[in-house]
Amino acid sequence: MDSELTTKISEVVNQLAAAEKQRLAAAGTFIELEELAMEIGDEVTRQLMNRELVDRSNQTAEASTADCPDCSSSGSPRMRFTGNCKAHAAR
């Protein structure tokens, strides 16, 4: 991970820590604190993944052609699901 991304993440963590100060302070044990931190991390992961997957899905839906990630043949973005891709035609 590059230092610019690490810096951005640190800024977000500082904002989250300030916003969740009471909940973090209420975590009495290391395990409770770790569980809260993991919940926050899991939600960040879900939102980042969802955002990126929606963007990629929209790009694919708007594309007239796409390359198959398995065989690199070019065709309709739906070729994998229709059997038009040579890597998937035999399946």
Buried (B, 14 or more C-beta within 10 A) or exposed (E): EEEEEEEEEEEEBEEBEEEBEEEBEEBEEEEEBEEBBEEBEEEBEEEEEEEEEEEEEEEEEEEEEBBBEEBEBEBBBEBBEEEBBBBBEEE
